[in-house]
Amino acid sequence: MKIRAGFVSNSSSSSFCLFGFRINDKVGAQWAKVIQRKINAGEISKPKYFSNMENEGLASFFEEYQEFSGYYPEGHRHYFIGMSPEYMKMDETRREFENRIISKLAELGIEVNLEDIQLYNEEYYC
């Protein structure tokens, strides 16, 4: 058997791991409106390379906002929004980390329940 050790150019995949939420397009649109209103009102600062929700979308906003991550896998109809475990502090429990995520979302005007946070570890092909 031959094993190829180099890059395989005809195969493309992406993966991520985060504590957070899987939300559908409808909820994503609601979150986007809330965040855009806060940006327009000057209540939260716009990330450096982000222009607006219409052009770049919710996932792009979260990719640049503080310690969050946002994914909208091509061909899917839902977002993954949350924080990577790499941002968990050494002395922080999982529950404390999850509460910190909820607090940061609340600063954006997004209310979520602690019970809804899950660990997502996904891989998909592009």
C-alpha positions, 0 to 999 in steps of 0.5 A: 500500500502506498501512503501519500504524505503530502497535500492532497489538492483535490480534497478540501475540508474544514473543522472546528470545535466550540462551546456555543449554539447552533442556530438556524437562518431565522434566529441568525437573522434576528441576532443580526438585526439586534447586533446591527442596531447596537452597532448603529447606535454606538453601543458596541464597537464594530470589529475592525474588518467588518462592514455590515450584516448585509454584506458579510453576515453574522458568522463574519461578525463573530469571527472578528468579535472578541474571543468568539467564533462564527461558522456558516458551513457552505451548503448548510442552513445554520450557524455555529456561534460560540467560543473555542475551548482555547479561550477557557482560562486555566482556573475556569470551570466549564460552567464558568466558561459557559456563563462567560459566553452567555454574559458576552452575548448579553452585552450584544443584546442576545439572550440565551439559556445556559442549558442551550450551550453545547460542545460542537466539534464538526468537520465538513467538506468544502 
